[in-house]
Amino acid sequence: MLKNVQQELNRFAKYVIEESKNNLRKKKSKSSNSLLNSLDHKLNVSPNSFGLKFLMEEYGVFQDKGVKGTKSNYIENSKSPFSYKSSSKIIGFEYHTGTFSKWAKLNNYRLRDKKGRFKKGSYKSIGFIIARSIKEKGIKASFFFTKPFQKAFKNLDKDIIEAYKLDVEELLKFTTNGNN
């Protein structure tokens, strides 16, 4: 029952995910694409309700909403619920240093000595430099997910009402034809 409503919710979710993926692709940054590949949705249908959940890597929320830095902030982040604290534990900082070290290696960014030779351990050093910079400056909000969601959500109520109307009409046809 309510198959049109279910189809409409799936259409809404697929649109939001595809547009979010397009926004991530437009950034043209070299990465593992783990965020892009993790975008998905789950629609739970029960006799009396629907539940729609969007799924993505945990750090996707920080990329979307932004994170306030300890020393400066991007204007887009002024409403972000996330912020780095100057007293952040070193454990989290070390974790991100490793993440950015992997990113530097993926993109082949290395430090050189005065003679122009690549330094040993430069990926780890770059990871530390990037992690410290991000902690101070924050992460600029990209709204890669928020913008498509808000755009699609504007018409969702009208679309759901129309789909529900179709479902009710089909139910009435079925019940009136079945009783003849």
BADREN-956363 format. One record per residue (C-alpha): x, y, z; residue in three letters; chain; residue number from 1. Coordinates in Angstrom, 3 decimals, m for minus. Layout:
# residues N
<<X, Y, Z>, "ALA", "A", NUM>
...
This chain:
# residues 180
<<0.000, 0.000, 0.000>, "MET", "A", 1>
<<1.034, 3.624, m0.582>, "LEU", "A", 2>
<<3.428, 2.589, m3.349>, "LYS", "A", 3>
<<3.256, 6.052, m4.977>, "ASN", "A", 4>
<<4.327, 7.728, m1.737>, "VAL", "A", 5>
<<7.156, 5.220, m1.423>, "GLN", "A", 6>
<<8.244, 5.918, m5.017>, "GLN", "A", 7>
<<8.134, 9.663, m4.384>, "GLU", "A", 8>
<<10.308, 9.388, m1.274>, "LEU", "A", 9>
<<12.798, 7.214, m3.197>, "ASN", "A", 10>
<<12.833, 9.747, m6.042>, "ARG", "A", 11>
<<13.458, 12.568, m3.553>, "PHE", "A", 12>
<<16.309, 10.671, m1.871>, "ALA", "A", 13>
<<17.933, 9.664, m5.172>, "LYS", "A", 14>
<<17.836, 13.270, m6.388>, "TYR", "A", 15>
<<19.448, 14.562, m3.174>, "VAL", "A", 16>
<<22.173, 11.913, m3.314>, "ILE", "A", 17>
<<22.956, 12.401, m7.010>, "GLU", "A", 18>
<<23.167, 16.186, m6.632>, "GLU", "A", 19>
<<25.342, 15.791, m3.521>, "SER", "A", 20>
<<27.672, 13.503, m5.456>, "LYS", "A", 21>
<<27.805, 16.023, m8.311>, "ASN", "A", 22>
<<28.743, 18.754, m5.825>, "ASN", "A", 23>
<<31.572, 16.592, m4.471>, "LEU", "A", 24>
<<32.798, 15.817, m7.997>, "ARG", "A", 25>
<<32.880, 19.552, m8.829>, "LYS", "A", 26>
<<35.446, 20.100, m6.058>, "LYS", "A", 27>
<<37.952, 18.262, m8.298>, "LYS", "A", 28>
<<40.200, 17.346, m5.413>, "SER", "A", 29>
<<42.142, 14.127, m5.395>, "LYS", "A", 30>
<<40.835, 11.923, m2.671>, "SER", "A", 31>
<<39.846, 8.356, m2.052>, "SER", "A", 32>
<<36.207, 9.164, m2.942>, "ASN", "A", 33>
<<35.138, 7.376, 0.228>, "SER", "A", 34>
<<32.678, 10.176, 1.071>, "LEU", "A", 35>
<<31.206, 10.185, m2.425>, "LEU", "A", 36>
<<30.901, 6.395, m2.454>, "ASN", "A", 37>
<<29.329, 6.319, 0.999>, "SER", "A", 38>
<<26.339, 8.505, 0.086>, "LEU", "A", 39>
<<23.165, 6.445, 0.211>, "ASP", "A", 40>
<<19.667, 6.386, 1.653>, "HIS", "A", 41>
<<17.483, 3.930, 3.475>, "LYS", "A", 42>
<<13.708, 3.997, 3.296>, "LEU", "A", 43>
<<11.878, 2.064, 6.008>, "ASN", "A", 44>
<<8.259, 1.323, 5.271>, "VAL", "A", 45>
<<5.796, 0.089, 7.861>, "SER", "A", 46>
<<1.989, m0.104, 7.687>, "PRO", "A", 47>
<<1.513, 3.265, 9.395>, "ASN", "A", 48>
<<4.665, 5.252, 8.623>, "SER", "A", 49>
<<7.706, 5.884, 6.496>, "PHE", "A", 50>
<<11.220, 6.634, 7.664>, "GLY", "A", 51>
<<13.866, 8.076, 5.341>, "LEU", "A", 52>
<<17.489, 8.143, 6.455>, "LYS", "A", 53>
<<20.466, 9.549, 4.547>, "PHE", "A", 54>
<<23.801, 7.794, 5.041>, "LEU", "A", 55>
<<27.380, 9.022, 4.575>, "MET", "A", 56>
<<30.838, 8.802, 6.122>, "GLU", "A", 57>
<<30.884, 10.509, 9.509>, "GLU", "A", 58>
<<33.226, 13.285, 8.369>, "TYR", "A", 59>
<<30.772, 14.226, 5.599>, "GLY", "A", 60>
<<28.723, 16.204, 8.106>, "VAL", "A", 61>
<<31.805, 18.302, 8.947>, "PHE", "A", 62>
<<32.498, 18.884, 5.236>, "GLN", "A", 63>
<<28.895, 19.943, 4.688>, "ASP", "A", 64>
<<28.323, 22.145, 7.752>, "LYS", "A", 65>
<<31.915, 23.309, 8.255>, "GLY", "A", 66>
<<33.921, 23.498, 11.475>, "VAL", "A", 67>
<<34.926, 26.665, 13.316>, "LYS", "A", 68>
<<38.672, 27.004, 13.862>, "GLY", "A", 69>
<<40.502, 28.075, 17.023>, "THR", "A", 70>
<<42.002, 31.247, 15.513>, "LYS", "A", 71>
<<39.904, 32.236, 12.526>, "SER", "A", 72>
<<36.622, 31.212, 10.980>, "ASN", "A", 73>
<<35.011, 31.203, 7.600>, "TYR", "A", 74>
<<31.874, 33.314, 7.406>, "ILE", "A", 75>
<<29.944, 30.271, 6.151>, "GLU", "A", 76>
<<30.760, 28.499, 9.409>, "ASN", "A", 77>
<<29.193, 31.062, 11.719>, "SER", "A", 78>
<<26.125, 28.845, 12.204>, "LYS", "A", 79>
<<28.003, 25.561, 12.290>, "SER", "A", 80>
<<27.384, 23.432, 15.378>, "PRO", "A", 81>
<<30.976, 22.154, 15.178>, "PHE", "A", 82>
<<34.187, 23.796, 16.350>, "SER", "A", 83>
<<37.760, 22.916, 17.223>, "TYR", "A", 84>
<<38.732, 23.737, 20.781>, "LYS", "A", 85>
<<42.173, 25.075, 21.566>, "SER", "A", 86>
<<42.363, 22.471, 24.312>, "SER", "A", 87>
<<41.571, 19.534, 21.984>, "SER", "A", 88>
<<43.163, 16.292, 23.074>, "LYS", "A", 89>
<<46.336, 15.331, 21.258>, "ILE", "A", 90>
<<44.866, 11.886, 20.460>, "ILE", "A", 91>
<<42.360, 13.348, 17.992>, "GLY", "A", 92>
<<45.056, 15.586, 16.563>, "PHE", "A", 93>
<<47.368, 12.610, 16.010>, "GLU", "A", 94>
<<44.549, 10.725, 14.314>, "TYR", "A", 95>
<<44.012, 13.557, 11.830>, "HIS", "A", 96>
<<47.747, 13.892, 11.296>, "THR", "A", 97>
<<47.716, 10.276, 10.062>, "GLY", "A", 98>
<<44.691, 10.941, 7.859>, "THR", "A", 99>
<<46.371, 13.912, 6.221>, "PHE", "A", 100>
<<49.630, 11.989, 5.888>, "SER", "A", 101>
<<47.743, 9.420, 3.817>, "LYS", "A", 102>
<<46.200, 12.215, 1.770>, "TRP", "A", 103>
<<49.655, 13.770, 1.131>, "ALA", "A", 104>
<<50.941, 10.381, 0.002>, "LYS", "A", 105>
<<47.925, 9.865, m2.278>, "LEU", "A", 106>
<<48.615, 13.252, m3.885>, "ASN", "A", 107>
<<52.420, 12.776, m3.792>, "ASN", "A", 108>
<<53.074, 15.924, m1.718>, "TYR", "A", 109>
<<56.497, 15.809, m0.080>, "ARG", "A", 110>
<<58.896, 18.200, 1.618>, "LEU", "A", 111>
<<62.369, 18.817, 0.219>, "ARG", "A", 112>
<<65.623, 19.704, 1.931>, "ASP", "A", 113>
<<67.840, 22.663, 0.968>, "LYS", "A", 114>
<<69.427, 20.609, m1.812>, "LYS", "A", 115>
<<66.031, 19.790, m3.327>, "GLY", "A", 116>
<<65.971, 16.156, m2.230>, "ARG", "A", 117>
<<62.842, 14.639, m0.751>, "PHE", "A", 118>
<<62.975, 14.421, 3.036>, "LYS", "A", 119>
<<62.311, 11.149, 4.818>, "LYS", "A", 120>
<<59.107, 11.172, 6.809>, "GLY", "A", 121>
<<57.819, 14.204, 4.940>, "SER", "A", 122>
<<54.329, 12.738, 4.543>, "TYR", "A", 123>
<<53.970, 12.643, 8.325>, "LYS", "A", 124>
<<55.290, 16.220, 8.588>, "SER", "A", 125>
<<52.823, 17.407, 5.967>, "ILE", "A", 126>
<<50.036, 15.600, 7.810>, "GLY", "A", 127>
<<50.974, 17.452, 11.003>, "PHE", "A", 128>
<<51.149, 20.838, 9.225>, "ILE", "A", 129>
<<47.762, 20.344, 7.540>, "ILE", "A", 130>
<<46.088, 19.099, 10.740>, "ALA", "A", 131>
<<47.407, 22.100, 12.696>, "ARG", "A", 132>
<<46.304, 24.522, 9.967>, "SER", "A", 133>
<<42.800, 23.060, 9.816>, "ILE", "A", 134>
<<42.495, 23.165, 13.592>, "LYS", "A", 135>
<<43.377, 26.866, 13.559>, "GLU", "A", 136>
<<41.447, 27.927, 10.452>, "LYS", "A", 137>
<<38.581, 25.456, 10.552>, "GLY", "A", 138>
<<36.905, 23.703, 7.651>, "ILE", "A", 139>
<<34.911, 25.817, 5.231>, "LYS", "A", 140>
<<31.297, 24.704, 4.909>, "ALA", "A", 141>
<<30.630, 23.282, 1.447>, "SER", "A", 142>
<<26.892, 22.577, 1.802>, "PHE", "A", 143>
<<27.379, 19.778, m0.752>, "PHE", "A", 144>
<<24.444, 17.923, 0.859>, "PHE", "A", 145>
<<22.439, 20.740, 2.456>, "THR", "A", 146>
<<21.776, 22.702, m0.754>, "LYS", "A", 147>
<<20.326, 19.798, m2.794>, "PRO", "A", 148>
<<18.337, 18.616, 0.218>, "PHE", "A", 149>
<<16.776, 22.042, 0.791>, "GLN", "A", 150>
<<16.041, 22.491, m2.915>, "LYS", "A", 151>
<<14.270, 19.132, m3.190>, "ALA", "A", 152>
<<12.521, 19.518, 0.168>, "PHE", "A", 153>
<<10.727, 22.702, m0.991>, "LYS", "A", 154>
<<8.441, 20.648, m3.253>, "ASN", "A", 155>
<<8.353, 17.441, m1.265>, "LEU", "A", 156>
<<5.094, 18.165, 0.544>, "ASP", "A", 157>
<<3.262, 18.853, m2.751>, "LYS", "A", 158>
<<4.770, 15.760, m4.355>, "ASP", "A", 159>
<<3.881, 13.555, m1.370>, "ILE", "A", 160>
<<0.299, 14.864, m1.320>, "ILE", "A", 161>
<<m0.059, 14.119, m5.029>, "GLU", "A", 162>
<<1.422, 10.629, m4.583>, "ALA", "A", 163>
<<m0.859, 9.976, m1.598>, "TYR", "A", 164>
<<m3.843, 11.124, m3.649>, "LYS", "A", 165>
<<m2.916, 8.597, m6.367>, "LEU", "A", 166>
<<m2.569, 5.851, m3.767>, "ASP", "A", 167>
<<m5.995, 6.638, m2.296>, "VAL", "A", 168>
<<m7.569, 6.669, m5.774>, "GLU", "A", 169>
<<m6.024, 3.261, m6.516>, "GLU", "A", 170>
<<m7.277, 1.919, m3.198>, "LEU", "A", 171>
<<m10.797, 3.203, m3.886>, "LEU", "A", 172>
<<m10.801, 1.650, m7.364>, "LYS", "A", 173>
<<m9.636, m1.652, m5.928>, "PHE", "A", 174>
<<m12.188, m1.722, m3.107>, "THR", "A", 175>
<<m15.157, m0.538, m5.234>, "THR", "A", 176>
<<m14.340, m2.965, m8.080>, "ASN", "A", 177>
<<m13.808, m5.809, m5.632>, "GLY", "A", 178>
<<m17.286, m5.375, m4.065>, "ASN", "A", 179>
<<m19.277, m5.561, m7.317>, "ASN", "A", 180>
